[in-house]
Amino acid sequence: MKVRAEGLLWSRVDDEVVLLDQRNDTYLGVNASGAALWQLLVDGCDRHQLVMRLMDLYGIDEERAGADVD
């Protein structure tokens, strides 16, 4: 998985990520747990890496982390 680079502007603001999708002029906000995954998605990763990141950060089990990623 990888966030598309074209037409997407984003910035970290405190513990969140804010985005502007220039294709349709939509602003989006990503909460703290999503922001924790954001750089992995920018760099390119797989689902397992996202799950492991949430498990490491929040001390949750794999089932819960997988459901949150999905």
C-alpha positions in Angstrom: 0.0 0.0 0.0 1.2 3.5 -0.7 -0.5 6.9 -0.6 -0.6 8.4 -4.0 1.6 11.4 -4.4 -0.1 13.3 -7.2 -2.6 15.9 -6.2 -2.4 15.3 -2.5 -0.9 17.8 0.0 -0.5 16.9 3.6 1.0 18.2 6.8 1.3 17.1 10.4 -0.5 19.3 12.9 0.2 18.3 16.5 -0.7 14.6 16.6 -2.9 14.5 13.5 -2.4 14.7 9.7 -4.4 17.1 7.6 -4.7 16.6 3.8 -6.0 18.4 0.8 -7.0 16.3 -2.1 -6.5 18.7 -5.0 -8.5 16.4 -7.4 -11.8 17.3 -5.8 -10.8 20.1 -3.3 -11.6 17.9 -0.3 -10.0 18.5 3.1 -9.4 15.4 5.3 -8.2 14.9 8.8 -6.5 11.8 10.1 -6.6 11.2 13.8 -3.6 10.3 16.0 -3.7 6.5 15.4 -4.0 7.1 11.6 -1.2 9.7 11.8 1.0 7.0 13.5 0.5 4.9 10.3 0.8 7.8 7.8 4.5 7.8 7.2 4.4 4.0 6.6 1.8 4.6 4.0 3.7 7.4 2.4 6.9 5.3 2.2 4.9 2.2 1.1 4.1 -0.8 3.3 1.9 -3.8 3.6 -1.0 -4.5 6.0 1.2 -6.5 8.3 3.5 -3.6 8.9 0.5 -1.4 9.7 -0.8 -3.9 12.2 2.5 -4.3 13.9 2.9 -0.6 14.3 -0.5 -0.3 16.1 0.4 -3.3 18.3 3.7 -1.7 19.2 2.3 1.8 19.8 -0.9 0.9 21.7 -0.1 -2.5 23.2 -3.2 -4.0 21.6 -3.5 -7.6 20.3 -3.2 -8.5 16.6 -6.9 -9.0 16.1 -7.8 -5.6 17.4 -4.9 -3.9 15.4 -6.0 -5.7 12.2 -9.6 -4.6 12.6 -8.4 -1.0 13.2 -6.2 -1.1 10.1 -9.0 -2.5 8.0 
